[in-house]
Amino acid sequence: MSQDTATSTRPKPDRGDRYDLGRMDLRRLVRVYFSYPAVLAYLALSLAGGIGAVRFGALDRPVQSVIAAIATILAYPMIWYGLHRWFLHGRLLYRSPLTAALWKRVHYDHHQQPQRMDVLFGSLTNTLPTISIAAGAIGWLIGGPGVALVAVTTGLLFTCVYEFCHCIQHLNYAPKNPWLKTIKRLHMAHHFHNEKGNFGIISFWPDRLFGTYYADARERPRSPTVFNLGYDGEDAIRYPWVAELSRERPDSQP
């Protein structure tokens, strides 16, 4: 009996159940993923970006457009690595009441509840400006406004690929594909063994470049801060805003 048939007579799941990757198989993930609001927004904006790119002359610069798309894909792992390692795993944001909520929402909650799809996705108010600025700058430098829109469109579509793979990494599913199996193992080590390495999602060459890659959990000791990202002890007392927000809105969603 399939999972869908087995659960058809149960009460309709609440929001938390619907987006709980620990309760999904791959088929259900595909359905939920491509109906998820953030993914629909990325796809709609990609279509708008493609139309805008054509209107701003991207087709008149095919070589620059292709180069911009490739450059965006190649730069994406390094951009993600930098943001993930030094911004999301940094301790600066939770030390200010102005940015504590941002840090909690963007990454602390994800390490606290890694199986929650609705926490895994960043808020569009945070992700869209980041993608637009990073990819847009690459495209603009290569070929101006039309090519910049090509790069932004590429960034949005590649984000969908990244996040789908990210969901698979937290899914109740053992991939048969060797590559998916490898990136899932590496990412699970980041979440459950030592968060100070394996910052990549689908590409780990920046980890290799900066010495944060580890292929086997035995290569590094288990981190005592793997779930709280260092927000504990004196820091939690001295900078109480994340703890206060967690008590007030433990299940807050975007």
C-alpha distance (Angstrom), angle and dihedral (degrees) to the residues before:
residue distance angle dihedral
M1 . . .
S2 3.79 . .
Q3 3.77 122.6 .
D4 3.81 91.3 -114.1
T5 3.83 92.2 52.3
A6 3.78 92.5 45.2
T7 3.77 92.5 54.0
S8 3.81 98.9 38.7
T9 3.80 93.8 98.4
R10 3.78 94.7 48.6
P11 3.80 122.8 98.4
K12 3.76 114.5 -82.5
P13 3.83 107.3 -87.1
D14 3.75 119.5 -111.6
R15 3.79 122.6 -122.3
G16 3.78 92.6 -85.6
D17 3.83 92.5 52.2
R18 3.79 92.8 46.6
Y19 3.79 91.9 57.1
D20 3.80 98.5 36.7
L21 3.81 105.3 119.3
G22 3.77 89.7 -166.7
R23 3.82 88.6 68.6
M24 3.80 97.6 45.4
D25 3.75 135.3 90.5
L26 3.79 122.2 -154.5
R27 3.80 95.1 -92.7
R28 3.78 92.4 53.5
L29 3.80 91.2 46.1
V30 3.81 90.5 57.1
R31 3.80 91.1 52.2
V32 3.78 95.1 45.5
Y33 3.80 94.4 40.7
F34 3.78 96.0 54.9
S35 3.79 91.7 47.1
Y36 3.80 94.1 46.8
P37 3.84 111.6 118.1
A38 3.80 95.9 -128.6
V39 3.81 92.5 50.2
L40 3.81 91.3 48.0
A41 3.80 88.4 50.3
Y42 3.82 92.0 50.3
L43 3.80 91.6 49.2
A44 3.82 93.8 46.0
L45 3.79 91.6 48.2
S46 3.81 89.8 47.1
L47 3.79 89.5 56.4
A48 3.80 90.7 47.4
G49 3.80 90.3 47.0
G50 3.79 91.8 51.3
I51 3.79 91.7 50.5
G52 3.79 90.4 46.9
A53 3.80 91.5 48.8
V54 3.80 90.4 55.3
R55 3.79 92.1 47.6
F56 3.80 90.6 50.6
G57 3.79 93.1 52.9
A58 3.80 104.9 -96.3
L59 3.81 90.4 141.6
D60 3.80 88.6 58.9
R61 3.81 88.2 59.1
P62 3.79 103.5 44.3
V63 3.80 96.0 154.9
Q64 3.80 93.2 50.2
S65 3.81 90.3 45.2
V66 3.80 92.9 53.1
I67 3.80 91.2 45.3
A68 3.81 90.6 50.0
A69 3.80 92.0 50.5
I70 3.80 92.0 49.1
A71 3.80 92.4 44.1
T72 3.81 90.6 52.0
I73 3.81 91.9 51.6
L74 3.80 91.7 47.3
A75 3.81 93.3 46.3
Y76 3.80 94.5 46.0
P77 3.84 96.7 81.6
M78 3.80 91.9 51.3
I79 3.80 93.2 46.2
W80 3.80 90.6 49.4
Y81 3.80 91.4 45.9
G82 3.80 92.7 52.2
L83 3.78 93.8 47.2
H84 3.80 93.4 43.5
R85 3.79 97.9 46.3
W86 3.79 104.0 36.5
F87 3.81 102.8 23.8
L88 3.79 108.1 30.6
H89 3.80 95.1 33.5
G90 3.78 94.0 37.4
R91 3.78 121.1 103.2
L92 3.78 98.9 -137.1
L93 3.81 98.9 89.0
Y94 3.80 98.6 55.1
R95 3.80 90.7 50.2
S96 3.80 92.6 71.3
P97 3.81 126.5 62.6
L98 3.81 87.0 -141.9
T99 3.81 94.8 61.8
A100 3.81 104.2 23.5
A101 3.81 93.2 94.4
L102 3.81 90.5 49.7
W103 3.80 92.5 52.3
K104 3.79 92.0 45.5
R105 3.80 93.0 50.7
V106 3.78 97.8 40.1
H107 3.81 100.6 47.9
Y108 3.79 119.2 -18.5
D109 3.81 91.7 69.0
H110 3.81 90.3 48.8
H111 3.80 91.7 57.2
Q112 3.79 90.4 44.8
Q113 3.83 93.1 49.7
P114 3.81 106.7 18.3
Q115 3.82 93.5 165.3
R116 3.82 93.5 61.9
M117 3.78 111.6 101.0
D118 3.80 92.2 -166.7
V119 3.81 89.1 57.6
L120 3.81 94.6 41.6
F121 3.80 89.9 63.5
G122 3.77 114.6 73.9
S123 3.77 120.0 -131.7
L124 3.81 112.6 -86.9
T125 3.79 89.1 -126.6
N126 3.80 86.6 65.9
T127 3.80 103.6 33.5
L128 3.80 100.9 44.3
P129 3.82 96.4 55.8
T130 3.81 90.4 45.7
I131 3.81 93.6 50.8
S132 3.80 92.9 42.8
I133 3.79 95.1 49.5
A134 3.80 97.3 42.4
A135 3.81 98.1 42.5
G136 3.79 94.4 33.5
A137 3.80 91.7 55.9
I138 3.80 91.0 52.4
G139 3.80 92.8 50.4
W140 3.80 95.0 42.7
L141 3.80 92.2 53.5
I142 3.80 90.6 50.1
G143 3.79 100.2 45.3
G144 3.78 118.5 -15.9
P145 3.82 132.3 -103.7
G146 3.83 99.9 -28.7
V147 3.78 92.2 49.2
A148 3.80 89.4 44.6
L149 3.80 88.4 59.8
V150 3.81 89.3 50.5
A151 3.80 88.8 54.7
V152 3.81 93.1 46.9
T153 3.81 90.8 48.8
T154 3.80 89.3 50.2
G155 3.79 90.1 49.3
L156 3.79 92.3 51.7
L157 3.80 93.6 48.8
F158 3.80 92.2 44.8
T159 3.79 88.9 50.7
C160 3.81 87.7 58.7
V161 3.81 89.3 53.2
Y162 3.80 91.7 47.0
E163 3.76 94.1 48.8
F164 3.79 93.7 46.1
C165 3.79 89.8 54.6
H166 3.80 88.6 44.6
C167 3.81 89.4 55.1
I168 3.80 91.0 49.7
Q169 3.79 88.6 53.4
H170 3.80 89.5 59.0
L171 3.79 95.3 35.9
N172 3.80 124.2 112.4
Y173 3.79 87.4 -113.6
A174 3.80 136.4 103.8
P175 3.82 108.0 -141.6
K176 3.79 117.7 -134.0
N177 3.79 92.9 -159.5
P178 3.84 108.0 93.6
W179 3.80 93.7 -138.6
L180 3.81 93.8 50.1
K181 3.79 89.4 45.5
T182 3.81 90.9 53.2
I183 3.80 97.6 47.3
K184 3.81 90.1 46.2
R185 3.79 91.5 53.0
L186 3.79 92.2 48.4
H187 3.80 93.3 47.8
M188 3.80 93.1 46.2
A189 3.80 88.4 54.2
H190 3.81 88.1 54.7
H191 3.81 90.8 53.1
F192 3.78 102.1 38.2
H193 3.81 107.7 23.4
N194 3.79 115.1 26.9
E195 3.80 122.6 -7.8
K196 3.80 93.2 -168.0
G197 3.78 92.5 81.2
N198 3.82 143.0 38.1
F199 3.81 94.1 48.2
G200 3.79 93.1 164.7
I201 3.79 126.8 97.9
I202 3.79 107.1 -161.7
S203 3.80 98.6 -8.1
F204 3.78 125.1 48.5
W205 3.80 102.3 177.3
P206 3.84 91.7 107.3
D207 3.82 87.7 55.3
R208 3.78 89.2 53.0
L209 3.80 90.9 46.5
F210 3.82 94.2 51.7
G211 3.79 97.4 36.5
T212 3.81 98.0 -111.8
Y213 3.80 96.7 113.4
Y214 3.78 121.3 109.4
A215 3.79 123.1 173.9
D216 3.79 97.2 -167.5
A217 3.80 130.2 38.4
R218 3.81 87.8 -134.1
E219 3.81 88.4 68.4
R220 3.81 91.8 69.8
P221 3.80 135.8 34.5
R222 3.77 118.5 -108.3
S223 3.81 109.7 -92.4
P224 3.83 117.9 -125.8
T225 3.83 88.7 -149.9
V226 3.81 97.9 50.6
F227 3.82 92.3 118.4
N228 3.82 103.1 32.2
L229 3.85 98.9 37.2
G230 3.79 90.8 -132.9
Y231 3.78 95.3 -52.4
D232 3.79 97.3 130.9
G233 3.79 142.9 91.2
E234 3.79 115.1 17.7
D235 3.81 93.5 -0.4
A236 3.81 92.3 57.2
I237 3.81 89.0 50.5
R238 3.77 96.2 43.0
Y239 3.81 94.5 42.9
P240 3.83 102.9 32.5
W241 3.81 100.5 165.3
V242 3.81 98.5 97.2
A243 3.82 90.8 46.9
E244 3.79 90.6 49.0
L245 3.79 92.0 49.5
S246 3.80 90.3 48.5
R247 3.79 90.8 54.4
E248 3.80 93.1 45.3
R249 3.82 98.0 43.6
P250 3.80 109.0 14.7
D251 3.79 92.7 162.1
S252 3.81 99.6 32.8
Q253 3.78 114.2 152.4
P254 3.81 134.5 -164.2
